[in-house]
Amino acid sequence: MSRNTNIEPAAHGEVQIVIHPRSLADWKRWTLALGVDDAESKNTGGALVARFKYRGVRARLVGYGVPALLDEALRRRNTAVAR
């Protein structure tokens, strides 16, 4: 998991975990470790925000750069299919 992690209070009594994953595999490790369903995440442009409960505590996982990582993976996939 990334060294660039901040855990801080967020609005509405949530705990906010901020990460800067370097790959989609990094993002996936965090979502699996925390039990996050990233299918229900919200794209804010520069980050993907996933709300979830961890051991009964409301939390949000903020992955800065994840939308760009997803776009790049989709571009690579589309290029490979087009060939």
CYANA upper distance limits for C-alpha pairs under 8 A (distance plus 0.5 A):
  1 MET  CA     26 ASP  CA      6.88
  1 MET  CA     29 ARG  CA      7.57
  1 MET  CA     30 TRP  CA      7.50
  2 SER  CA     19 ILE  CA      7.49
  2 SER  CA     20 HIS  CA      7.52
  2 SER  CA     21 PRO  CA      6.88
  2 SER  CA     26 ASP  CA      7.84
  4 ASN  CA     19 ILE  CA      6.49
  4 ASN  CA     20 HIS  CA      6.57
  5 THR  CA     17 ILE  CA      7.45
  5 THR  CA     18 VAL  CA      6.06
  5 THR  CA     19 ILE  CA      5.29
  5 THR  CA     20 HIS  CA      7.64
  6 ASN  CA     16 GLN  CA      8.41
  6 ASN  CA     17 ILE  CA      6.21
  6 ASN  CA     18 VAL  CA      5.58
  6 ASN  CA     19 ILE  CA      7.28
  7 ILE  CA     15 VAL  CA      7.49
  7 ILE  CA     16 GLN  CA      6.15
  7 ILE  CA     17 ILE  CA      5.04
  7 ILE  CA     18 VAL  CA      6.89
  8 GLU  CA     15 VAL  CA      6.48
  8 GLU  CA     16 GLN  CA      5.76
  8 GLU  CA     17 ILE  CA      7.07
  9 PRO  CA     13 GLY  CA      7.67
  9 PRO  CA     14 GLU  CA      6.75
  9 PRO  CA     15 VAL  CA      5.27
  9 PRO  CA     16 GLN  CA      6.23
 10 ALA  CA     14 GLU  CA      5.57
 10 ALA  CA     15 VAL  CA      5.92
 10 ALA  CA     16 GLN  CA      5.89
 13 GLY  CA     58 ARG  CA      7.84
 14 GLU  CA     57 VAL  CA      7.85
 14 GLU  CA     58 ARG  CA      5.51
 14 GLU  CA     59 ALA  CA      5.32
 14 GLU  CA     60 ARG  CA      7.39
 15 VAL  CA     57 VAL  CA      8.08
 15 VAL  CA     58 ARG  CA      6.95
 15 VAL  CA     59 ALA  CA      5.01
 15 VAL  CA     60 ARG  CA      6.84
 16 GLN  CA     59 ALA  CA      6.17
 16 GLN  CA     60 ARG  CA      5.43
 16 GLN  CA     61 LEU  CA      6.58
 16 GLN  CA     62 VAL  CA      7.73
 17 ILE  CA     59 ALA  CA      8.00
 17 ILE  CA     60 ARG  CA      6.68
 17 ILE  CA     61 LEU  CA      5.38
 17 ILE  CA     62 VAL  CA      6.56
 18 VAL  CA     61 LEU  CA      6.56
 18 VAL  CA     62 VAL  CA      5.24
 18 VAL  CA     63 GLY  CA      6.67
 18 VAL  CA     64 TYR  CA      8.01
 19 ILE  CA     61 LEU  CA      8.07
 19 ILE  CA     62 VAL  CA      6.63
 19 ILE  CA     63 GLY  CA      5.54
 19 ILE  CA     64 TYR  CA      6.81
 20 HIS  CA     63 GLY  CA      6.23
 20 HIS  CA     64 TYR  CA      5.58
 20 HIS  CA     65 GLY  CA      7.12
 21 PRO  CA     26 ASP  CA      5.83
 21 PRO  CA     27 TRP  CA      6.21
 21 PRO  CA     63 GLY  CA      7.15
 21 PRO  CA     64 TYR  CA      7.63
 21 PRO  CA     65 GLY  CA      7.64
 21 PRO  CA     66 VAL  CA      7.62
 22 ARG  CA     26 ASP  CA      6.93
 23 SER  CA     27 TRP  CA      7.13
 23 SER  CA     66 VAL  CA      8.43
 23 SER  CA     69 LEU  CA      7.13
 24 LEU  CA     28 LYS  CA      6.57
 24 LEU  CA     66 VAL  CA      7.67
 24 LEU  CA     69 LEU  CA      6.90
 24 LEU  CA     70 LEU  CA      7.78
 25 ALA  CA     29 ARG  CA      6.68
 26 ASP  CA     30 TRP  CA      7.03
 27 TRP  CA     31 THR  CA      6.82
 27 TRP  CA     63 GLY  CA      7.69
 27 TRP  CA     66 VAL  CA      7.92
 28 LYS  CA     32 LEU  CA      6.51
 29 ARG  CA     33 ALA  CA      6.49
 30 TRP  CA     34 LEU  CA      6.63
 31 THR  CA     35 GLY  CA      6.23
 31 THR  CA     36 VAL  CA      5.18
 31 THR  CA     37 ASP  CA      7.54
 31 THR  CA     38 ASP  CA      7.40
 32 LEU  CA     36 VAL  CA      6.82
 34 LEU  CA     54 TYR  CA      7.13
 35 GLY  CA     52 PHE  CA      8.38
 35 GLY  CA     54 TYR  CA      7.95
 36 VAL  CA     50 ALA  CA      7.53
 36 VAL  CA     51 ARG  CA      8.06
 36 VAL  CA     52 PHE  CA      6.45
 37 ASP  CA     41 SER  CA      8.01
 37 ASP  CA     50 ALA  CA      7.94
 37 ASP  CA     52 PHE  CA      8.08
 38 ASP  CA     50 ALA  CA      6.44
 40 GLU  CA     50 ALA  CA      7.20
 40 GLU  CA     51 ARG  CA      8.47
 41 SER  CA     48 LEU  CA      6.78
 41 SER  CA     49 VAL  CA      5.88
 41 SER  CA     50 ALA  CA      4.80
 41 SER  CA     51 ARG  CA      7.50
 42 LYS  CA     48 LEU  CA      6.14
 42 LYS  CA     49 VAL  CA      5.64
 42 LYS  CA     50 ALA  CA      6.90
 43 ASN  CA     47 ALA  CA      6.58
 43 ASN  CA     48 LEU  CA      5.11
 43 ASN  CA     49 VAL  CA      6.93
 43 ASN  CA     67 PRO  CA      7.31
 44 THR  CA     48 LEU  CA      6.62
 44 THR  CA     49 VAL  CA      7.78
 45 GLY  CA     67 PRO  CA      7.25
 46 GLY  CA     64 TYR  CA      6.47
 46 GLY  CA     65 GLY  CA      6.20
 46 GLY  CA     66 VAL  CA      7.98
 46 GLY  CA     67 PRO  CA      6.96
 46 GLY  CA     68 ALA  CA      8.04
 47 ALA  CA     62 VAL  CA      6.89
 47 ALA  CA     63 GLY  CA      5.79
 47 ALA  CA     64 TYR  CA      4.65
 47 ALA  CA     65 GLY  CA      5.95
 47 ALA  CA     66 VAL  CA      6.31
 47 ALA  CA     67 PRO  CA      6.59
 48 LEU  CA     61 LEU  CA      8.49
 48 LEU  CA     62 VAL  CA      6.26
 48 LEU  CA     63 GLY  CA      5.66
 48 LEU  CA     64 TYR  CA      7.05
 48 LEU  CA     65 GLY  CA      8.18
 48 LEU  CA     66 VAL  CA      6.40
 48 LEU  CA     67 PRO  CA      6.80
 49 VAL  CA     60 ARG  CA      7.01
 49 VAL  CA     61 LEU  CA      6.16
 49 VAL  CA     62 VAL  CA      5.05
 49 VAL  CA     63 GLY  CA      6.95
 50 ALA  CA     60 ARG  CA      5.91
 50 ALA  CA     61 LEU  CA      5.63
 50 ALA  CA     62 VAL  CA      7.06
 51 ARG  CA     58 ARG  CA      8.01
 51 ARG  CA     59 ALA  CA      6.30
 51 ARG  CA     60 ARG  CA      4.74
 51 ARG  CA     61 LEU  CA      6.90
 52 PHE  CA     58 ARG  CA      6.55
 52 PHE  CA     59 ALA  CA      5.93
 52 PHE  CA     60 ARG  CA      6.53
 52 PHE  CA     61 LEU  CA      8.40
 53 LYS  CA     57 VAL  CA      5.74
 53 LYS  CA     58 ARG  CA      5.04
 53 LYS  CA     59 ALA  CA      6.20
 54 TYR  CA     58 ARG  CA      7.06
 54 TYR  CA     59 ALA  CA      7.35
 65 GLY  CA     69 LEU  CA      6.90
 66 VAL  CA     70 LEU  CA      6.64
 67 PRO  CA     71 ASP  CA      6.65
 68 ALA  CA     72 GLU  CA      6.65
 69 LEU  CA     73 ALA  CA      6.74
 70 LEU  CA     74 LEU  CA      6.67
 71 ASP  CA     75 ARG  CA      6.62
 72 GLU  CA     76 ARG  CA      6.69
 73 ALA  CA     77 ARG  CA      6.64
 74 LEU  CA     78 ASN  CA      6.58
 75 ARG  CA     79 THR  CA      6.61
 76 ARG  CA     80 ALA  CA      6.68
 77 ARG  CA     81 VAL  CA      6.71
 78 ASN  CA     82 ALA  CA      6.59
 79 THR  CA     83 ARG  CA      7.04
